[in-house]
Amino acid sequence: MAMPISCSAFRRTALVLALVTGGMPAFAQESTNQSAGQSANQSATQIASNQAVGEVVLIPNRVIYPGETIELTALKQVTLIPGKHKPEAMATVAEELQGKVAKRTLLPGRYIPSTAIRDAWLVEQGAAVQVFFISGGLTISATAVTLQPGSAGDLIKVRNSDSGKILSGTVMADGTIQVSAS
């Protein structure tokens, strides 16, 4: 009958270990050894000074929902365990994240995939915009209604307000649409 007791103790230990290690991603896990005595503090300092400093990354500190603009207040800075590196195609620095919009739900404590964020829309769907066709010295402008949202550099469809014709054009940095000959 000793087997069930050791088995349940093993399960408890495994559960505690799973909760402790599985609850945090592969970031710096701070040890909380608060030993009494000067020698313990000195050895902890020596260990910390011998280790290489890990890479600093930004992760969400709360749930960020799709369509929400990412602000630096919604992110926290963490240091990776020395020797660990962030996975490829993850956005972890302020320049990659500030002002971007979440495409899907971003969970706290997790890396942010580059595919899960996008630039904010410069033109919204249904907005009236100026459309330009430029060829050499010829410039034609018209008013159109966007049929889809887009950010700078995106190819979107617009409907000419006068003729009703649907055109494809590139969103420019100033919010206008430039169409080309087709």
Secondary structure, 3 states (H helix, E strand, C coil): CHHHHHHHHHHHHHHHHHHHHHCCCCECCCCCCCCCCHHHHHHHHHHHHHCCCCCEEEEECCCECCCCECCHHHEEEEEECCCCCCCCCEECCHHHHCCCEECCCECCCCCEEHHHEECCCCECCCCEEEEEEEECCEEEEEEEEECCCECCCCEEEEEECCCCCEEEEEECCCCCEEECCC
